[in-house]
Amino acid sequence: MNNKSRHFEFLRLIIILTLLASCSKGQTKTENKDLSKTEETKQTEPKFDIEFPKTEYKVEITETTDPGLGVSITNMILQGKDKNGPFMYFVAYNAVPNNLKEIIKTDPNSLNIAFQAMLTSSATKLGGTNFIFSEIKYKNYNGMESICKVFDGEGIIKSRVYMVDGNIIMTSAGGKNIDIEVVNKFLNSFRIK
């Protein structure tokens, strides 16, 4: 594959990954996985814990499949509204697509580019602006954190994304007039088993 087509393939992957990381709406969990059109990415469900806040709202779990990449994406979202306005707590995970694995092997920096694209895309759909990114680690796993403003500067979304044993896991929390300590408590509750 020449550099131009490799660059195009990488950009296509970034676009698809950003769509994968965004919140899915109105879908219920399904086991229907038609991956016959492409090579299936070997997927094992990541083992982790995270503590969603106790609210009157329930955590919704959805699963979608991207036949083009051969990955299944699971989203866990708690969203609602309280005296401070709307809030959201979110976890998404999926296997690292085989195409991205190959790109990372030849260009390790491409993982950070993919992380940044995922973090930007998911927050931009919620009106995110003024992004600040930083590389992070959880145990031996590389990751990236972002924080941005939402609700015309009256709120924030803080997110973290990691590559853990062949999976991409993203956690996010934010809202309008939300206490950053509540956001950090949720993000810091993430633990790999």
C-alpha positions as CSV (number, residue, x, y, z in Angstrom):
1,M,0.0,0.0,0.0
2,N,1.5,3.3,-1.0
3,N,1.6,6.3,1.4
4,K,-1.3,8.2,-0.3
5,S,-3.7,5.2,-0.1
6,R,-2.4,4.4,3.4
7,H,-3.2,8.0,4.5
8,F,-6.6,7.8,2.9
9,E,-7.3,4.4,4.7
10,F,-6.2,5.9,8.0
11,L,-8.5,8.9,7.6
12,R,-11.4,6.6,6.7
13,L,-10.7,4.6,9.9
14,I,-10.6,7.8,12.0
15,I,-13.9,8.9,10.6
16,I,-15.5,5.5,11.3
17,L,-14.0,5.3,14.8
18,T,-15.3,8.7,15.7
19,L,-18.8,7.6,14.7
20,L,-18.4,4.5,16.8
21,A,-17.4,6.4,19.8
22,S,-20.5,8.7,19.6
23,C,-23.6,8.0,21.6
24,S,-26.1,5.7,19.9
25,K,-29.8,6.6,20.4
26,G,-32.8,4.5,20.8
27,Q,-31.3,1.1,20.1
28,T,-31.7,-1.8,22.4
29,K,-29.1,-4.4,23.1
30,T,-29.0,-7.0,20.3
31,E,-27.1,-10.1,19.6
32,N,-27.6,-9.9,15.9
33,K,-24.1,-9.7,14.5
34,D,-23.9,-10.0,10.7
35,L,-20.2,-9.7,10.0
36,S,-20.2,-12.0,7.0
37,K,-19.3,-9.1,4.6
38,T,-15.9,-8.4,6.1
39,E,-13.1,-10.1,8.1
40,E,-14.3,-10.2,11.7
41,T,-12.1,-8.5,14.2
42,K,-11.5,-11.0,17.1
43,Q,-13.4,-9.5,20.0
44,T,-13.3,-10.3,23.7
45,E,-15.4,-8.2,26.0
46,P,-13.1,-6.1,28.2
47,K,-13.3,-6.7,31.9
48,F,-13.6,-3.5,33.8
49,D,-15.6,-1.8,36.5
50,I,-17.0,1.7,36.6
51,E,-19.4,3.3,39.1
52,F,-22.3,5.2,37.6
53,P,-23.8,7.8,40.0
54,K,-27.1,6.8,41.7
55,T,-29.9,8.8,40.1
56,E,-33.6,8.4,39.2
57,Y,-32.4,7.6,35.7
58,K,-31.3,4.2,34.4
59,V,-28.1,3.3,32.6
60,E,-29.1,2.3,29.0
61,I,-26.9,-0.3,27.2
62,T,-26.9,-0.4,23.4
63,E,-24.9,-2.5,21.0
64,T,-24.4,-1.8,17.3
65,T,-22.3,-3.5,14.7
66,D,-20.2,-1.9,12.0
67,P,-20.1,-4.4,9.2
68,G,-17.4,-2.4,7.3
69,L,-15.0,-2.7,10.2
70,G,-16.2,-6.0,11.6
71,V,-16.6,-4.7,15.2
72,S,-19.4,-4.5,17.7
73,I,-19.7,-1.3,19.7
74,T,-21.2,-1.3,23.2
75,N,-22.4,1.9,24.7
76,M,-23.5,2.5,28.3
77,I,-25.1,5.8,29.0
78,L,-26.7,7.5,31.9
79,Q,-28.3,10.8,31.0
80,G,-30.8,13.0,32.7
81,K,-31.4,16.4,34.3
82,D,-31.2,17.7,37.8
83,K,-31.2,21.1,39.5
84,N,-27.9,22.0,37.7
85,G,-29.3,21.1,34.3
86,P,-28.6,18.1,31.9
87,F,-25.9,15.6,32.6
88,M,-24.4,12.6,30.9
89,Y,-22.1,9.7,32.0
90,F,-21.0,7.5,29.2
91,V,-18.8,4.4,28.5
92,A,-18.2,2.9,25.0
93,Y,-16.0,0.0,24.0
94,N,-15.2,-2.0,20.9
95,A,-12.4,-4.2,19.6
96,V,-9.6,-2.4,17.8
97,P,-10.3,-2.9,14.1
98,N,-7.7,-5.0,12.3
99,N,-7.0,-2.1,9.8
100,L,-6.1,0.2,12.7
101,K,-3.9,-2.4,14.3
102,E,-1.9,-2.6,11.1
103,I,-1.6,1.2,10.9
104,I,-0.5,1.4,14.5
105,K,2.2,-1.2,13.9
106,T,3.9,0.9,11.2
107,D,3.1,4.3,12.8
108,P,2.6,4.2,16.6
109,N,1.7,7.9,16.7
110,S,-1.5,7.1,14.7
111,L,-3.0,5.8,17.9
112,N,-2.9,9.2,19.5
113,I,-4.4,10.7,16.4
114,A,-7.2,8.2,16.5
115,F,-7.8,8.9,20.2
116,Q,-8.0,12.6,19.6
117,A,-10.4,12.1,16.8
118,M,-12.7,9.9,18.9
119,L,-12.7,12.4,21.8
120,T,-13.4,15.3,19.6
121,S,-16.2,13.7,17.6
122,S,-18.2,12.4,20.6
123,A,-18.1,15.9,22.3
124,T,-18.6,17.9,19.2
125,K,-22.0,16.3,18.7
126,L,-22.9,17.8,22.1
127,G,-21.6,21.3,21.2
128,G,-18.0,20.8,22.5
129,T,-15.5,23.6,22.0
130,N,-12.1,24.7,23.4
131,F,-10.7,21.2,23.6
132,I,-7.6,20.5,25.8
133,F,-5.9,17.1,25.2
134,S,-3.3,15.3,27.3
135,E,-1.7,11.9,27.0
136,I,-2.4,9.7,30.0
137,K,-1.7,6.2,31.2
138,Y,-3.8,3.8,33.2
139,K,-1.5,1.1,34.6
140,N,0.5,0.1,31.5
141,Y,-2.2,1.2,29.0
142,N,-1.7,4.3,26.9
143,G,-4.6,6.7,26.7
144,M,-5.7,10.3,26.1
145,E,-7.9,12.7,28.1
146,S,-9.8,15.7,26.9
147,I,-11.9,18.4,28.5
148,C,-14.0,20.8,26.6
149,K,-16.7,23.4,27.1
150,V,-20.4,22.7,26.3
151,F,-23.7,24.6,26.7
152,D,-22.2,27.9,25.5
153,G,-19.4,27.6,28.1
154,E,-21.8,26.8,31.0
155,G,-20.8,23.2,31.2
156,I,-18.0,20.7,30.5
157,I,-17.4,17.2,29.2
158,K,-14.3,15.4,30.3
159,S,-13.4,12.1,28.6
160,R,-10.7,9.4,28.6
161,V,-9.9,6.8,26.0
162,Y,-7.6,3.8,26.3
163,M,-6.5,0.9,24.3
164,V,-6.7,-2.1,26.6
165,D,-5.8,-5.6,25.4
166,G,-7.1,-5.2,21.9
167,N,-10.1,-3.0,22.9
168,I,-10.8,0.7,22.8
169,I,-12.6,1.9,25.9
170,M,-13.9,5.5,26.3
171,T,-15.4,7.0,29.4
172,S,-17.0,10.5,29.5
173,A,-18.9,12.6,32.0
174,G,-20.2,16.1,31.9
175,G,-23.1,18.4,31.9
176,K,-24.4,21.9,32.4
177,N,-23.2,23.5,35.7
178,I,-21.8,20.1,36.7
179,D,-19.3,19.8,39.5
180,I,-15.9,18.7,38.2
181,E,-15.4,16.6,41.3
182,V,-18.4,14.5,40.4
183,V,-17.0,14.1,36.9
184,N,-13.6,13.1,38.2
185,K,-15.2,10.6,40.7
186,F,-16.9,8.8,37.8
187,L,-13.8,8.8,35.5
188,N,-11.5,7.7,38.4
189,S,-13.8,4.8,39.3
190,F,-12.8,3.0,36.1
191,R,-10.8,-0.1,36.9
192,I,-9.5,-2.9,34.7
193,K,-10.2,-6.3,36.4
